[in-house]
Amino acid sequence: MDEKNEYWGNFYLKFRYALVGTDYAVLVAEDNDGGHELELGEVRLEDLFVFKRNYERISIEKDIEYEKFDAMMGTLFDLMDENGRVALWNTTAGLVSAVKDVVADTA
């Protein structure tokens, strides 16, 4: 990496460059505060796995789900779930277990 090159400071370009060399992309979604939509628009959905935090146990009438994820992310979750590419987690151990399952399935 050429640290004198100003473009290496651009996260979007780093993301795109890293994506070229991957077999699969993984989204660990806890909330939508980071604005994942730009990067997700670059990922082929057939190469994407989503690990979504499950707020259902602590939510009253799904109010936390609405607060944490916007409609665009919700639509992506639904689409990915239809293709068996969403795993829910609510603890760190649950996330690690879900990731291990996907690694085993794709190895």
N, C-alpha and C positions, 0 to 999 in steps of 0.2 A: 504494500500500500504506500502510495506517495503522499505523505502528510502535508507536503507543500501544495498539493492540488486542492483547491477550495471546494471542489465538488464532493470530496470524501466526507465533508461535514454535513452533507444533505442526507437525512435519514431515508427519505423516499428512494434516492438512488442506491443507497446501501441495501435497502430491502429488495429492490428489483434485482440487483446484482446477486445477492444471496439466493434469491428465488430461482435463478437460472440453474444453479447447481444442486437443487433439491429434488428428491423423488416425491415427497409429500410435504404439505404445509399444515401446520397445526395452529389453531386459534384456541387459546385458553381464555374464555370469556367470563369475567366476573362482573363487569359493568361496561357501559359504553362511554365512559368519561374520556377515554383516549381517542375516540373517533376512528374506529377501525375500518370504516367504509372505504377510504381511499386505497389502502393496501389490499383489502379483500377484493377490490375490483381488478386487481392484477393477478389473482390466484385462480387457476383453473379449478372449478368446483370438484371435478373428479379426482383432484390431487389434494383436497382439503379435508381435514378432520377437525371437528369442533368439540371442545370440552367445555361445557357450559355449566356455570355454577347454578345449582338448583335452590331457589329461594322458596319453593312451595311449602316446605315445612314451617317456615317462620312468617309466611305471608298471610294476611287476612284479605280474602277476595282478590288475590293476585295483585295487590297494590304495590308490593315491592318489585315484582317482575316488571311492571310498567315503569317504575321509577329507575330501575337499573338498565333496561334495554329499550331502545326506541323501536319504532315500527319497522324500519329498514332491517335492523338486526333480527327482529322477530321473524320477518319474512325469510331471511337467510336460514335461521334456525329451523323453521318449518320445512323448507326445501331440503336442507341437509338431513333432517330427521327422516323424511320420506325415503331417503337413499341410505339409511342406516349409518350415517356418519356423525351422529351427535351422541356424546356420552355425558351424562349428568354427574355432577359431583357436588358435595357440600362440606367435605373435609379435605385436608391435604392428603391424607392417606387414600381417600377415595379417588382423588385426582391421579395420584401416582399409580394406583391400581388400574384405572381406566387407560392411562397412557401405556402401561405394560401390556394390556390386552390388545391395543391397536398395534403395538410393535410386534407382538407375537403373530397377529393376523396378517401383517404385511411383510414379514420377513421371508 
